[in-house]
Amino acid sequence: MPQFQPKQFLYFLRRMAERVVARSALTDLEEGGELFEMIGAVARELDDVSFQTIQLQRIWDIDSAYGEDLDARAQDFFGAELLRITANPATSTAVFSRSGVTGTVAIPAGHVIKVPGGGPEFVTTAVGSILAGFTDSASIPISAVIPGDSGNVEANTITQMTSLAGVETVTNPTSGTGGLDVESDDAYRARLRAYIRSLARGTPDALKFAALSGSLPLIGRVATAEVVEDPLNLGITRVYIDNGSGTIAQTDTLGATETIIAAASGGEVRFNVANVPVVPSTTFLPFLNGLPLLPTAYTLNTSTGQITLDPTLFPTGLAPGDAVTITVYTWYTGLIAEVQKIIDGDPADRTNYPGYRAAGTLVYVLAPTALFISIEANIVIEDGYDDAAVRTAVQNAVIRYVNGLGINGDLIFNELIHQVMAVPGVFDVSFVTPTSTIVVGDAEVIRVTASDVDIL
């Protein structure tokens, strides 16, 4: 099949000159002559057409298109199913304070607070108050005004606010987390390719695509995922996910006794707890007619919350009238619960949750072990640069590199050096810690907080 071969100006000029000489009596092709200038003008236009054709090829290729062109190609192929993931705002909590204790002060939703010195702005996302007799409000949820990584600020740094009657100070007792920039071209391409490979659902690529699709308003989205198949127990797969900060594991614990079966009909061997997925290796206390069910009497599928009675101990299942309750267990909420639902599917909502798990397999969505490290480096700054600005830029570059590592992503020491040296104004760097590459396992991820990055 013929393929387009791009040509340049000199090629067109030479070919046209040769054809004119070969097919006419015109021979005045001296540079500057009228014939030469005419041929040169046409050759220049052909060169431009060739260049524009190359550009068309690039913008129609997912591997080379970028920005809006990449968005357009994705919509051409996949419609609205695979839009670029937008930036996610960081979230935190704020406490408003006063010196007096008289009266109740209302704190409205939408009130603006920010980090001093031109730092990111946040707004309250719920109403709150300082009650009479108190100097502080309860923690009020806040969200960054501008979505993105810039909202991931340290605790007690949001201390400036617009005027609010009766309130004197504000701070954030918890750090801002979950802020992610708009999906980059490289990440978007990788997700598009993963989607194509995921069309055969149930494969590791399909599960990874499903995990990377997980997002929740005001919570964040999955930034990295790793699929690990159990080599000994075929049919068991663990999907580790992280939100870029190492804090994806959100949980809740039972506050009151949950009735699983009030009165059995008889013969039941499987039944489910109400909240899933259950956190593995945490206390799980089911009871049968008020007596504890020993772990040897049942198996638990933590992803679905299904309890299956041991057929040796319960050959005929439950007896009529048996009651099954549970007093203690912990389950994942937030992104882990959402991704587990995406992978398993929801029988009540197959349109939004069709499922990716192959029949007969078990998939557990889990948080990786977050290895929080400390980084200390001494830098030499070139003359003419602002020391504080350069040190801040280096700190941000280090945080971006480390927190951009995927699950099972090793911290490459030479790459860490490169990230620092790429900051304008840095002449040299030496690291106190780490001093070599940090290698991690399949279920581990390296993360760092701003307070643990010292640039001296």
SEFI-45618 format. One line per 3 residues: number of its first residue (from 1); for each residue x, y, z of N, C-alpha, C. Coordinates in steps of 0.1 Angstrom, whole numbers, plus 5000, padded with zeros to 4 digits. Layout:
<rofis>
NUM> X/Y/Z/X/Y/Z/X/Y/Z; ...
</rofis>
This chain:
<rofis>
1> 5009/4988/5000/5000/5000/5000/5009/5012/5000; 5007/5022/4991/5015/5034/4990/5014/5042/5003; 5026/5047/5007/5026/5055/5019/5031/5069/5016
4> 5027/5079/5024/5031/5093/5022/5046/5094/5026; 5054/5100/5017/5068/5102/5020/5070/5117/5020; 5073/5123/5031/5074/5138/5032/5087/5142/5024
7> 5086/5154/5018/5098/5160/5010/5100/5174/5015; 5112/5179/5013/5116/5192/5017/5118/5202/5006; 5120/5214/5009/5121/5225/4998/5131/5222/4988
10> 5143/5218/4992/5154/5216/4982/5151/5204/4972; 5144/5194/4977/5140/5183/4969/5130/5188/4958; 5120/5196/4962/5110/5201/4952/5117/5210/4942
13> 5126/5219/4947/5133/5228/4939/5141/5221/4928; 5149/5211/4933/5157/5204/4923/5149/5196/4913; 5138/5189/4917/5130/5181/4908/5123/5190/4898
16> 5118/5202/4902/5111/5211/4893/5121/5217/4883; 5133/5220/4888/5143/5226/4878/5147/5215/4868; 5149/5203/4872/5153/5193/4863/5142/5190/4853
19> 5130/5191/4857/5118/5188/4847/5117/5200/4837; 5119/5212/4842/5118/5224/4833/5129/5223/4823; 5141/5220/4826/5152/5219/4817/5150/5207/4807
22> 5145/5196/4812/5143/5184/4804/5132/5186/4794; 5122/5194/4797/5109/5194/4790/5106/5207/4783; 5116/5217/4783/5114/5229/4777/5127/5235/4772
25> 5126/5246/4765/5139/5253/4761/5144/5263/4770; 5137/5264/4782/5141/5274/4793/5153/5268/4800; 5163/5276/4801/5176/5272/4808/5181/5282/4818
28> 5174/5294/4819/5179/5304/4828/5174/5301/4842; 5183/5293/4848/5180/5289/4862/5190/5295/4872; 5196/5306/4869/5205/5312/4878/5198/5317/4890
31> 5204/5316/4902/5197/5321/4914/5195/5336/4913; 5183/5340/4915/5179/5354/4914/5172/5357/4901; 5173/5348/4892/5166/5350/4879/5151/5348/4881
34> 5143/5353/4871/5128/5352/4873/5123/5338/4873; 5129/5329/4864/5124/5316/4864/5128/5308/4877; 5140/5311/4882/5144/5305/4894/5135/5309/4906
37> 5131/5322/4906/5123/5327/4917/5108/5321/4916; 5104/5319/4903/5090/5313/4902/5090/5299/4906; 5101/5291/4902/5101/5277/4907/5103/5276/4922
40> 5111/5285/4927/5114/5285/4942/5101/5288/4950; 5092/5297/4944/5080/5300/4951/5071/5288/4952; 5070/5281/4940/5061/5269/4940/5067/5258/4949
43> 5080/5256/4949/5087/5246/4957/5085/5249/4972; 5085/5262/4976/5082/5266/4989/5068/5262/4994; 5058/5264/4985/5045/5261/4988/5043/5246/4989
46> 5050/5238/4980/5049/5224/4982/5056/5219/4995; 5066/5225/4998/5073/5222/5011/5063/5224/5023; 5056/5235/5022/5046/5238/5033/5035/5228/5033
49> 5030/5224/5021/5020/5214/5021/5025/5201/5026; 5037/5197/5023/5043/5185/5029/5044/5186/5044; 5048/5197/5049/5049/5199/5064/5035/5198/5070
52> 5025/5205/5064/5012/5204/5070/5006/5190/5070; 5010/5182/5060/5005/5168/5059/5011/5160/5070; 5024/5163/5073/5031/5156/5084/5024/5160/5097
55> 5020/5172/5099/5013/5176/5111/4999/5169/5112; 4993/5168/5100/4980/5161/5101/4982/5146/5105; 4993/5140/5100/4995/5126/5105/4997/5126/5120
58> 5004/5136/5125/5007/5136/5139/4995/5137/5148; 4986/5147/5144/4975/5149/5152/4964/5138/5151; 4965/5130/5141/4956/5119/5139/4961/5106/5145
61> 4973/5107/5151/4979/5095/5157/4979/5097/5173; 4973/5088/5180/4972/5089/5194/4986/5090/5201; 4996/5083/5194/5009/5083/5200/5017/5096/5198
64> 5013/5105/5189/5020/5117/5187/5011/5130/5189; 4998/5128/5189/4989/5140/5192/4991/5144/5206; 4988/5157/5209/4989/5162/5222/4979/5173/5225
67> 4976/5176/5237/4967/5187/5241/4953/5184/5235; 4947/5195/5229/4934/5194/5224/4933/5184/5212; 4943/5182/5205/4943/5173/5194/4942/5158/5199
70> 4949/5155/5210/4947/5142/5216/4933/5140/5221; 4928/5151/5227/4914/5150/5232/4904/5147/5221; 4906/5153/5209/4898/5152/5198/4899/5137/5192
73> 4911/5132/5192/4913/5118/5186/4906/5108/5196; 4907/5110/5209/4901/5101/5218/4886/5101/5216; 4880/5113/5214/4866/5114/5212/4862/5108/5199
76> 4870/5109/5189/4867/5103/5176/4866/5088/5177; 4875/5082/5185/4876/5067/5186/4866/5062/5197; 4865/5069/5208/4858/5064/5220/4846/5072/5224
79> 4843/5083/5217/4832/5091/5221/4835/5098/5235; 4824/5099/5243/4825/5105/5256/4829/5095/5267; 4832/5083/5263/4835/5073/5273/4849/5075/5279
82> 4858/5081/5272/4872/5082/5277/4877/5096/5276; 4870/5106/5283/4874/5119/5283/4887/5121/5292; 4895/5131/5289/4906/5133/5298/4901/5137/5312
85> 4908/5131/5322/4904/5133/5336/4908/5147/5340; 4899/5155/5345/4902/5169/5349/4909/5169/5362; 4914/5181/5365/4921/5183/5378/4912/5181/5389
88> 4918/5176/5400/4910/5173/5412/4914/5183/5423; 4905/5189/5430/4909/5199/5441/4913/5191/5453; 4923/5197/5460/4927/5191/5473/4916/5195/5483
91> 4915/5186/5493/4905/5188/5504/4912/5188/5518; 4906/5194/5527/4912/5194/5541/4901/5198/5550; 4904/5202/5562/4894/5207/5572/4900/5220/5578
94> 4891/5229/5583/4895/5241/5589/4888/5243/5602; 4895/5250/5611/4890/5253/5624/4890/5268/5626; 4879/5275/5628/4878/5289/5630/4878/5292/5645
97> 4884/5303/5649/4886/5306/5663/4883/5320/5667; 4881/5322/5679/4879/5336/5685/4885/5336/5699; 4886/5348/5705/4891/5348/5719/4880/5348/5729
100> 4868/5353/5725/4857/5353/5735/4849/5340/5734; 4839/5339/5742/4830/5327/5742/4815/5331/5742; 4812/5344/5740/4798/5348/5740/4791/5347/5727
103> 4779/5341/5727/4771/5339/5715/4776/5329/5706; 4768/5326/5696/4771/5316/5685/4775/5324/5672; 4786/5320/5666/4790/5326/5654/4788/5316/5642
106> 4781/5321/5632/4778/5312/5621/4789/5313/5611; 4793/5302/5605/4804/5302/5595/4797/5296/5582; 4796/5304/5572/4788/5299/5560/4796/5290/5551
109> 4790/5283/5543/4796/5275/5533/4801/5285/5522; 4812/5282/5516/4817/5291/5505/4826/5302/5510; 4829/5302/5523/4838/5313/5528/4852/5310/5524
112> 4859/5320/5520/4873/5319/5514/4884/5320/5525; 4893/5311/5525/4905/5312/5533/4916/5308/5525; 4929/5311/5529/4940/5308/5520/4953/5308/5527
115> 4963/5303/5520/4977/5303/5525/4982/5317/5523; 4988/5323/5533/4993/5337/5531/5004/5337/5521; 5007/5349/5516/5018/5351/5506/5014/5347/5492
118> 5002/5347/5488/4998/5343/5475/4996/5328/5473; 4994/5321/5484/4992/5307/5484/4978/5303/5479; 4976/5290/5478/4963/5286/5472/4951/5290/5481
121> 4940/5292/5475/4927/5296/5482/4919/5283/5484; 4911/5283/5495/4902/5272/5498/4888/5279/5502; 4878/5271/5500/4865/5275/5505/4858/5264/5514
124> 4851/5269/5523/4843/5259/5532/4832/5253/5523; 4831/5240/5525/4821/5232/5517/4809/5228/5525; 4808/5233/5537/4797/5230/5546/4796/5241/5556
127> 4784/5243/5561/4782/5254/5571/4788/5249/5585; 4792/5258/5593/4797/5254/5606/4794/5266/5616; 4799/5264/5628/4797/5275/5638/4806/5274/5649
130> 4808/5285/5656/4815/5285/5669/4803/5286/5680; 4801/5276/5687/4790/5276/5696/4792/5285/5709; 4782/5290/5715/4783/5298/5727/4791/5290/5737
133> 4800/5296/5744/4808/5290/5754/4821/5283/5748; 4823/5284/5735/4835/5278/5729/4843/5289/5722; 4856/5287/5720/4864/5296/5713/4867/5290/5699
136> 4865/5277/5697/4868/5271/5684/4856/5264/5678; 4856/5264/5665/4845/5257/5658/4850/5242/5657; 4840/5233/5653/4844/5220/5649/4851/5220/5636
139> 4857/5210/5632/4864/5209/5619/4854/5210/5608; 4856/5219/5599/4847/5222/5588/4854/5218/5575; 4848/5210/5566/4855/5206/5554/4857/5217/5544
142> 4869/5217/5538/4872/5228/5528/4878/5221/5516; 4877/5229/5505/4882/5224/5492/4889/5235/5485; 4900/5232/5478/4908/5242/5471/4899/5248/5460
145> 4901/5261/5458/4893/5268/5447/4898/5264/5434; 4912/5263/5432/4917/5259/5419/4922/5244/5421; 4916/5236/5413/4920/5221/5414/4935/5220/5410
148> 4941/5209/5415/4954/5206/5411/4963/5203/5423; 4976/5200/5420/4986/5196/5430/4989/5208/5440; 4987/5220/5435/4991/5232/5443/4983/5232/5456
151> 4971/5225/5457/4963/5226/5469/4968/5216/5480; 4978/5208/5477/4983/5198/5487/4992/5205/5497; 4987/5212/5506/4995/5220/5515/4996/5213/5529
154> 5006/5217/5536/5008/5211/5549/4998/5216/5560; 4997/5209/5571/4988/5213/5581/4992/5227/5587; 4982/5234/5592/4984/5247/5598/4991/5258/5590
157> 4989/5257/5577/4994/5267/5567/4983/5276/5562; 4971/5272/5562/4959/5280/5558/4955/5289/5569; 4960/5301/5570/4958/5309/5582/4953/5323/5578
160> 4950/5326/5566/4945/5339/5562/4930/5337/5557; 4922/5347/5560/4908/5346/5556/4902/5359/5553; 4892/5359/5545/4884/5371/5543/4876/5374/5556
163> 4873/5387/5558/4866/5391/5570/4854/5383/5573; 4852/5379/5585/4841/5372/5590/4837/5376/5604; 4826/5382/5606/4822/5388/5619/4823/5377/5630
166> 4830/5381/5641/4831/5372/5652/4842/5362/5652; 4849/5361/5640/4860/5352/5639/4873/5359/5638; 4883/5354/5645/4896/5361/5645/4907/5354/5638
169> 4907/5341/5639/4918/5333/5632/4912/5320/5626; 4920/5314/5618/4916/5302/5611/4929/5294/5609; 4928/5281/5609/4939/5272/5605/4933/5259/5601
172> 4942/5251/5594/4938/5238/5590/4946/5227/5598; 4939/5220/5607/4946/5210/5615/4951/5198/5607; 4945/5196/5595/4949/5185/5587/4955/5191/5574
175> 4964/5183/5568/4970/5188/5555/4961/5186/5544; 4963/5194/5533/4955/5193/5521/4959/5181/5513; 4950/5173/5509/4954/5161/5502/4944/5159/5490
178> 4948/5150/5481/4939/5146/5470/4940/5156/5458; 4947/5166/5459/4948/5175/5447/4957/5169/5436; 4951/5168/5425/4959/5162/5413/4957/5171/5401
181> 4967/5174/5394/4967/5182/5382/4959/5174/5371; 4954/5182/5361/4947/5175/5350/4956/5164/5344; 4949/5154/5340/4957/5142/5334/4966/5146/5323
184> 4979/5143/5324/4988/5147/5314/4986/5139/5301; 4992/5144/5290/4991/5137/5278/4996/5123/5279; 5008/5121/5285/5014/5107/5286/5005/5098/5294
187> 4999/5103/5305/4990/5095/5313/4977/5092/5306; 4972/5102/5298/4960/5100/5290/4962/5089/5279; 4974/5090/5272/4977/5080/5262/4978/5066/5268
190> 4984/5065/5280/4986/5052/5286/4972/5047/5290; 4963/5055/5294/4949/5050/5298/4942/5046/5285; 4943/5054/5274/4937/5050/5262/4942/5036/5257
193> 4955/5034/5257/4960/5021/5253/4955/5010/5262; 4955/5013/5275/4950/5003/5285/4936/5000/5282; 4928/5010/5278/4914/5007/5275/4913/4997/5263
196> 4921/5000/5253/4920/4991/5241/4924/4977/5246; 4934/4976/5254/4938/4962/5258/4928/4956/5268; 4920/4965/5274/4910/4960/5284/4897/4955/5278
199> 4896/4957/5265/4883/4953/5258/4880/4938/5260; 4891/4930/5262/4889/4916/5267/4889/4917/5282; 4877/4919/5288/4877/4921/5302/4881/4909/5310
202> 4886/4911/5322/4891/4901/5331/4906/4899/5330; 4912/4906/5321/4927/4905/5320/4933/4915/5330; 4946/4913/5333/4953/4923/5342/4952/4937/5336
205> 4953/4939/5323/4952/4952/5317/4938/4958/5319; 4928/4950/5318/4914/4954/5320/4912/4959/5335; 4918/4951/5344/4916/4955/5358/4924/4968/5361
208> 4935/4969/5355/4943/4982/5357/4936/4994/5352; 4930/4992/5340/4922/5003/5334/4910/5006/5343; 4903/4996/5348/4892/4998/5357/4896/5006/5369
211> 4907/5002/5375/4912/5009/5387/4916/5023/5385; 4922/5026/5374/4926/5040/5370/4914/5049/5367; 4902/5042/5365/4890/5050/5362/4883/5055/5375
214> 4888/5050/5386/4881/5054/5399/4883/5068/5403; 4872/5075/5406/4873/5089/5411/4860/5092/5419; 4861/5101/5428/4849/5105/5436/4850/5120/5439
217> 4839/5127/5438/4839/5141/5441/4844/5144/5455; 4852/5154/5457/4857/5159/5470/4866/5148/5477; 4869/5137/5470/4878/5127/5476/4890/5126/5467
220> 4889/5125/5454/4900/5125/5445/4899/5113/5435; 4910/5110/5429/4910/5099/5419/4922/5090/5421; 4921/5079/5415/4933/5070/5415/4944/5075/5406
223> 4956/5076/5412/4967/5081/5404/4976/5070/5399; 4976/5059/5406/4985/5048/5401/4978/5035/5406; 4980/5024/5398/4975/5011/5401/4984/5000/5397
226> 4984/4989/5404/4993/4978/5401/4985/4965/5403; 4985/4956/5393/4977/4944/5394/4987/4932/5397; 4985/4925/5407/4994/4914/5411/4985/4901/5412
229> 4988/4892/5403/4982/4879/5403/4989/4869/5412; 4982/4862/5420/4987/4852/5430/4993/4841/5422; 5006/4838/5422/5012/4827/5414/5008/4813/5419
232> 5005/4812/5432/5002/4799/5438/4987/4796/5438; 4979/4807/5441/4964/4805/5441/4958/4812/5429; 4958/4804/5418/4953/4810/5406/4938/4814/5407
235> 4935/4825/5401/4921/4830/5403/4920/4840/5414; 4931/4843/5421/4931/4854/5431/4940/4865/5426; 4935/4877/5426/4943/4888/5421/4941/4900/5431
238> 4952/4907/5433/4951/4918/5442/4954/4931/5434; 4946/4941/5435/4948/4953/5428/4951/4964/5438; 4963/4969/5437/4967/4980/5447/4966/4993/5440
241> 4960/5003/5447/4958/5016/5442/4962/5027/5451; 4966/5038/5446/4970/5050/5454/4966/5063/5448; 4963/5073/5456/4959/5086/5451/4970/5096/5449
244> 4982/5091/5450/4994/5100/5449/4999/5106/5461; 4992/5103/5473/4997/5108/5485/5000/5097/5496; 4996/5085/5493/4998/5074/5502/4988/5074/5513
247> 4977/5081/5511/4966/5081/5521/4953/5077/5516; 4953/5067/5507/4940/5063/5500/4932/5054/5509; 4937/5048/5520/4930/5039/5528/4921/5046/5538
250> 4908/5048/5534/4898/5053/5543/4889/5042/5547; 4886/5042/5560/4878/5030/5566/4867/5035/5575; 4858/5026/5578/4848/5029/5588/4846/5016/5596
253> 4841/5017/5608/4840/5006/5617/4826/5005/5622; 4821/4993/5624/4807/4991/5629/4805/4998/5642; 4794/5006/5643/4791/5012/5656/4781/5005/5664
256> 4773/4996/5658/4763/4989/5666/4761/4975/5660; 4756/4966/5667/4754/4952/5662/4746/4952/5649; 4751/4945/5639/4745/4944/5626/4738/4930/5625
259> 4725/4930/5622/4718/4917/5620/4720/4913/5605; 4727/4901/5604/4729/4896/5590/4717/4887/5586; 4713/4878/5595/4700/4870/5593/4693/4871/5606
262> 4681/4876/5606/4673/4877/5618/4667/4863/5622; 4662/4856/5612/4657/4842/5614/4658/4834/5601; 4667/4825/5602/4670/4817/5590/4658/4808/5586
265> 4657/4806/5573/4646/4797/5568/4651/4783/5569; 4664/4781/5570/4670/4768/5571/4678/4764/5558; 4690/4759/5560/4698/4755/5548/4707/4766/5543
268> 4707/4778/5548/4716/4788/5543/4730/4785/5546; 4739/4786/5536/4753/4784/5539/4762/4797/5535; 4755/4806/5529/4762/4818/5525/4753/4830/5528
271> 4760/4841/5534/4752/4853/5537/4763/4864/5538; 4758/4877/5536/4767/4888/5535/4765/4899/5546; 4776/4905/5549/4776/4917/5558/4772/4928/5549
274> 4767/4939/5555/4761/4950/5547/4772/4960/5541; 4784/4960/5547/4793/4970/5542/4806/4963/5536; 4810/4967/5525/4821/4961/5518/4829/4972/5511
277> 4842/4969/5507/4849/4956/5510/4855/4956/5525; 4855/4945/5531/4860/4943/5544/4875/4944/5544; 4881/4952/5554/4895/4953/5555/4901/4940/5560
280> 4910/4934/5552/4916/4921/5556/4924/4923/5569; 4926/4912/5576/4935/4912/5588/4930/4922/5599; 4917/4925/5599/4912/4933/5611/4902/4924/5618
283> 4898/4928/5630/4889/4920/5638/4875/4919/5631; 4871/4906/5631/4858/4903/5624/4851/4893/5634; 4840/4897/5640/4833/4890/5650/4819/4887/5647
286> 4816/4876/5639/4802/4872/5637/4797/4863/5648; 4784/4862/5650/4778/4854/5661/4767/4846/5655; 4766/4834/5659/4754/4825/5656/4746/4822/5668
289> 4734/4828/5669/4725/4826/5681/4732/4831/5693; 4740/4842/5692/4746/4848/5704/4760/4842/5707; 4764/4832/5700/4777/4825/5703/4786/4829/5692
292> 4799/4832/5695/4808/4836/5684/4811/4824/5674; 4812/4828/5661/4816/4819/5651/4831/4819/5650; 4837/4808/5653/4852/4808/5652/4856/4809/5638
295> 4868/4815/5635/4873/4816/5622/4874/4803/5614; 4876/4792/5621/4876/4779/5614/4863/4774/5609; 4852/4781/5614/4838/4777/5610/4833/4783/5597
298> 4841/4792/5592/4836/4799/5580/4848/4805/5572; 4845/4808/5560/4855/4816/5552/4848/4830/5548; 4857/4840/5546/4852/4853/5543/4858/4858/5530
301> 4849/4862/5521/4854/4869/5509/4853/4884/5512; 4865/4890/5515/4865/4904/5519/4860/4914/5509; 4861/4910/5496/4857/4920/5486/4842/4921/5485
304> 4835/4910/5487/4820/4910/5486/4813/4909/5500; 4821/4906/5510/4816/4905/5524/4808/4892/5526; 4810/4883/5518/4803/4870/5519/4809/4860/5528
307> 4801/4856/5538/4805/4845/5547/4800/4832/5542; 4809/4822/5541/4805/4809/5537/4808/4799/5548; 4798/4792/5553/4800/4783/5564/4808/4770/5559
310> 4816/4765/5569/4824/4753/5566/4814/4741/5564; 4815/4734/5553/4806/4723/5550/4807/4711/5560; 4819/4710/5566/4821/4699/5575/4814/4702/5588
313> 4814/4714/5593/4808/4718/5605/4793/4721/5603; 4789/4725/5591/4775/4728/5589/4771/4721/5576; 4770/4708/5576/4767/4700/5564/4753/4704/5558
316> 4744/4709/5566/4731/4712/5561/4728/4727/5563; 4739/4735/5565/4737/4749/5567/4730/4753/5580; 4724/4765/5580/4717/4770/5592/4704/4762/5594
319> 4701/4762/5607/4688/4756/5611/4677/4766/5610; 4665/4763/5608/4654/4772/5608/4654/4781/5621; 4652/4794/5619/4652/4803/5631/4665/4808/5636
322> 4676/4802/5631/4690/4807/5635/4691/4822/5632; 4698/4828/5641/4701/4843/5639/4716/4845/5638; 4720/4853/5628/4734/4856/5626/4736/4871/5627
325> 4745/4875/5636/4748/4889/5638/4763/4891/5638; 4767/4904/5638/4781/4907/5639/4782/4920/5647; 4793/4920/5655/4794/4931/5664/4806/4940/5660
328> 4816/4934/5654/4828/4942/5650/4833/4938/5636; 4835/4948/5628/4843/4947/5616/4846/4960/5610; 4856/4961/5601/4860/4974/5595/4860/4972/5580
331> 4855/4982/5573/4855/4981/5559/4861/4994/5552; 4865/4992/5540/4870/5003/5532/4859/5012/5527; 4861/5025/5527/4852/5035/5521/4860/5042/5510
334> 4855/5053/5505/4862/5061/5495/4866/5054/5483; 4878/5057/5478/4882/5052/5465/4884/5037/5464; 4888/5031/5475/4890/5016/5475/4877/5010/5473
337> 4866/5014/5480/4853/5009/5478/4848/5011/5464; 4850/5023/5459/4846/5026/5445/4852/5018/5435; 4865/5016/5436/4872/5007/5426/4868/4993/5427
340> 4866/4988/5439/4861/4974/5441/4847/4973/5434; 4839/4983/5435/4826/4982/5429/4827/4983/5414; 4837/4991/5409/4839/4991/5394/4843/4978/5389
343> 4852/4971/5396/4858/4959/5391/4847/4947/5393; 4841/4947/5404/4831/4936/5406/4818/4938/5398; 4815/4951/5396/4802/4954/5390/4791/4955/5400
346> 4780/4961/5396/4769/4963/5405/4756/4957/5398; 4751/4946/5403/4739/4940/5396/4727/4949/5396; 4727/4959/5405/4716/4968/5405/4718/4980/5396
349> 4730/4981/5390/4733/4993/5382/4744/4989/5372; 4740/4980/5363/4750/4975/5353/4754/4985/5342; 4746/4996/5341/4749/5006/5332/4761/5014/5336
352> 4762/5018/5348/4774/5025/5353/4785/5016/5359; 4781/5004/5363/4791/4994/5369/4789/4981/5362; 4793/4979/5350/4792/4966/5343/4801/4955/5348
355> 4812/4960/5354/4821/4950/5360/4832/4946/5351; 4844/4943/5356/4856/4939/5348/4861/4925/5353; 4857/4920/5364/4862/4908/5370/4857/4896/5362
358> 4866/4886/5359/4861/4874/5352/4853/4866/5361; 4843/4858/5356/4835/4850/5365/4844/4839/5371; 4842/4836/5384/4849/4826/5391/4862/4830/5397
361> 4865/4843/5396/4878/4848/5401/4875/4857/5413; 4885/4859/5421/4884/4869/5432/4894/4880/5430; 4889/4892/5431/4898/4904/5430/4897/4912/5442
364> 4908/4915/5449/4908/4923/5461/4914/4936/5458; 4907/4947/5460/4913/4961/5459/4918/4965/5472; 4931/4969/5473/4938/4972/5485/4946/4984/5484
367> 4950/4990/5496/4959/5001/5496/4973/4995/5497; 4983/5000/5490/4997/4995/5491/5003/5000/5504; 5013/4994/5508/5021/4999/5520/5028/5011/5516
370> 5025/5022/5522/5031/5035/5518/5044/5037/5526; 5055/5038/5519/5068/5040/5526/5072/5055/5526; 5069/5061/5537/5072/5076/5537/5086/5077/5541
373> 5093/5085/5533/5108/5086/5534/5111/5101/5538; 5123/5103/5543/5128/5116/5545/5139/5119/5535; 5140/5131/5530/5150/5135/5520/5157/5148/5525
376> 5170/5147/5526/5178/5159/5530/5189/5161/5520; 5190/5173/5515/5200/5176/5504/5206/5190/5507; 5219/5191/5503/5226/5204/5503/5228/5208/5489
379> 5223/5220/5486/5225/5225/5472/5234/5238/5472; 5240/5240/5460/5248/5252/5458/5241/5260/5447; 5238/5272/5451/5229/5281/5442/5238/5290/5434
382> 5235/5292/5422/5243/5301/5413/5240/5315/5417; 5250/5324/5414/5249/5338/5417/5238/5344/5409; 5230/5353/5416/5220/5360/5409/5206/5354/5411
385> 5205/5343/5418/5192/5337/5420/5188/5338/5435; 5175/5340/5437/5170/5341/5450/5171/5328/5457; 5178/5327/5469/5180/5314/5476/5167/5308/5480
388> 5158/5315/5486/5146/5309/5491/5138/5304/5480; 5137/5311/5469/5129/5307/5457/5134/5294/5451; 5148/5293/5450/5154/5281/5444/5152/5269/5453
391> 5153/5271/5467/5151/5260/5476/5137/5255/5476; 5127/5264/5475/5113/5260/5474/5111/5253/5461; 5117/5257/5450/5115/5251/5437/5121/5237/5437
394> 5132/5235/5444/5139/5222/5445/5130/5213/5453; 5125/5218/5465/5116/5210/5473/5104/5205/5465; 5098/5214/5457/5086/5210/5449/5090/5200/5439
397> 5101/5201/5433/5106/5192/5422/5108/5178/5428; 5113/5177/5440/5116/5165/5447/5102/5158/5451; 5093/5166/5456/5080/5161/5460/5072/5156/5448
400> 5073/5163/5437/5066/5159/5424/5072/5146/5419; 5085/5144/5420/5091/5132/5415/5087/5120/5423; 5089/5122/5436/5087/5110/5446/5072/5107/5446
403> 5063/5117/5447/5049/5113/5448/5043/5110/5434; 5051/5112/5424/5046/5107/5410/5050/5093/5407; 5058/5087/5416/5062/5073/5414/5049/5064/5416
406> 5049/5054/5407/5038/5044/5408/5040/5034/5418; 5030/5026/5421/5031/5014/5429/5042/5005/5423; 5050/5000/5432/5062/4992/5427/5072/5000/5419
409> 5071/5013/5421/5081/5022/5414/5093/5025/5422; 5104/5021/5418/5117/5023/5426/5121/5038/5425; 5126/5043/5436/5132/5057/5435/5146/5056/5430
412> 5148/5061/5418/5161/5060/5411/5169/5072/5416; 5180/5069/5422/5188/5080/5429/5193/5090/5418; 5198/5085/5407/5203/5094/5396/5192/5103/5391
415> 5180/5097/5390/5168/5105/5385/5165/5116/5396; 5166/5113/5409/5164/5123/5419/5174/5134/5417; 5186/5131/5415/5197/5141/5413/5193/5150/5400
418> 5189/5143/5390/5185/5150/5377/5173/5160/5380; 5163/5156/5388/5152/5164/5391/5157/5177/5398; 5166/5176/5407/5171/5188/5414/5180/5196/5405
421> 5189/5190/5397/5198/5198/5388/5190/5205/5377; 5178/5200/5374/5170/5206/5363/5164/5219/5368; 5164/5222/5381/5158/5235/5386/5167/5246/5383
424> 5162/5257/5376/5171/5268/5373/5177/5274/5386; 5190/5277/5385/5197/5283/5397/5205/5273/5405; 5203/5260/5403/5210/5250/5410/5223/5247/5403
427> 5234/5249/5410/5247/5246/5405/5252/5232/5408; 5249/5228/5421/5254/5214/5425/5245/5210/5436; 5245/5196/5438/5237/5191/5449/5244/5179/5455
430> 5242/5177/5468/5247/5164/5474/5236/5160/5484; 5233/5147/5484/5222/5142/5493/5228/5136/5506; 5222/5140/5517/5225/5134/5529/5217/5121/5530
433> 5204/5121/5526/5196/5109/5525/5185/5112/5515; 5182/5102/5506/5189/5089/5505/5202/5091/5498; 5210/5081/5498/5223/5081/5491/5224/5070/5480
436> 5213/5063/5477/5213/5053/5467/5198/5050/5463; 5196/5042/5453/5183/5039/5448/5175/5031/5459; 5162/5034/5460/5154/5027/5469/5145/5018/5461
439> 5146/5005/5464/5138/4995/5456/5126/4991/5465; 5115/4990/5459/5102/4986/5466/5096/4974/5460; 5087/4968/5467/5080/4956/5463/5067/4958/5455
442> 5060/4947/5451/5048/4949/5443/5037/4956/5450; 5036/4955/5463/5025/4961/5471/5030/4974/5479; 5041/4980/5474/5046/4992/5481/5047/5004/5472
445> 5046/5015/5478/5047/5028/5471/5055/5038/5480; 5064/5045/5474/5072/5055/5481/5065/5069/5480; 5064/5075/5492/5058/5088/5493/5065/5097/5502
448> 5063/5110/5501/5070/5120/5509/5061/5132/5512; 5062/5138/5523/5055/5150/5526/5065/5162/5526; 5059/5174/5525/5068/5186/5524/5076/5187/5537
451> 5071/5184/5548/5078/5185/5561/5090/5176/5562; 5090/5166/5554/5101/5156/5554/5111/5158/5543; 5111/5170/5536/5120/5173/5526/5128/5186/5530
454> 5140/5184/5534/5149/5195/5538/5159/5198/5528; 5158/5210/5522/5168/5215/5512/5176/5226/5519; 5189/5223/5521/5198/5232/5529/5207/5239/5519
</rofis>
